[in-house]
Amino acid sequence: MSFLEITGVRKAFGPTTVVQGFDLSVERGEFVSFLGPSGCGKTTMLRIVAGFESPSAGTVRIGGEDVTDLAPNARRIGMVFQAYALFPNMNVADNVAFGLKIAGMARAEREARVDEMLRLVGLPHVRDRYPYQLSGGQQQRVALARAIAPKPRVLLLDEPLSALDAKIRVSLREEIRELQRALGITTIFVTHDQEEALSMSDRIVVMSDGRMEQVGTPFEIYNRPRSRFVASFVGTLSLLEGRTVIGERVVVAGQEIEAETPGHGVGEAVTLALRPEAVSLVTSRERSNRLTGEIADVAFLGSVVRIRARFGENEILIDTFNDPATPPPERGAAVTVHFSPADIQCLDAATGASHRPLARAAVASAEPVAV
């Protein structure tokens, strides 16, 4: 039996259903992210696990115990919020000790636990400061220390990094993951940031319109999306509109390329998906497909240069490493791009389902992976 089991959960506010058909089993010590756009139901689902919302149907079990109707303080859950939620009238030590004090822990034991938690998050030197005297990253570390101090069975993180600047966000997400692994806490992490989910998670639940679109490892979610939504939401994707011809051939912008199009007859419209790291400006034996067009835009992203090439009504994104000795192409210049038939995914026009892995050859490619 899994440690955290969510079965048949549905949540409605009046006539509006915001979560439906949610079934998930999480193993002890696993790090699972709920990923999706705003309004997809991921935070509502987190609040149901926490006990802040009651499901309209379904059950939540932790360690074999049905907690569906238990109050939040009876579930032994730690929660870290986006807005830190520290008590402004308490110093750092008192904030971390708050849950321990409520639980009735003896003062000496409580102080020892606070010291341990502050060392764990690298903040023993700020124990006497107040929240307003801390940076955003420090406040979030204090919030994390407060959440894990009572030794919760499950740790819930509700977009805890979204208010931080980019550099601190990257650093703190690495610290959170290392801390979670060290403590072995079963963790649910809510985010709309695909890079956070891909870099931190054991598994990802991609959500859309209150439904689970796909559950899988970061590798599976990125390379084997099961729907058009997952393929386009996770990572960067180019969609090419074409029409099938005889054999495994598709016409895109008046040019023929090779692509498997299962379920499509000759002359039917198809949508093909392609990751930017699978496309190259250099030909090779594997990259037998080629399209000729023009440069629409060039974005310098530091170590990566992202090129947008136009082919009639279609556009393809190409990611290349920055080479100081070779300036990027200019807008309006002619360009020929190359890619392998194995890196193309045919998306079903009716359902958006994908029929094969994306960027299969990219695993061995020297090109950067865009996430």
Secondary structure, 3 states (H helix, E strand, C coil): CCCEEEEEEEEEECCEEEEEEEEEEECCCCEEEEECCCCCCHHHHHHHHHCCCCCCEEEEEECCEECCCCCHHHCCEEEECCCCCCCCCCCHHHHHHHHHHHCCCCHHHHHHHHHHHHHHCCCHHHCCCCHHHCCHHHHHHHHHHHHHCCCCCEEEEECCCCCCCHHHHHHHHHHHHHHHHHHCCEEEEEECCHHHHHHHCCEEEEEECCEEEEEECHHHHHHCCCCHHHHHHCCCCEEEEEEEECCCEEEECCEEEECCCCCCCCCCEEEEEECHHHCECCCCCCCCEEEEEEEEEEEECCCEEEEEEEECCEEEEEEEECCCCCCCCCCCCEEEEEECHHHCEEECCCCCCECCCCCHHHHHCCCCCCC
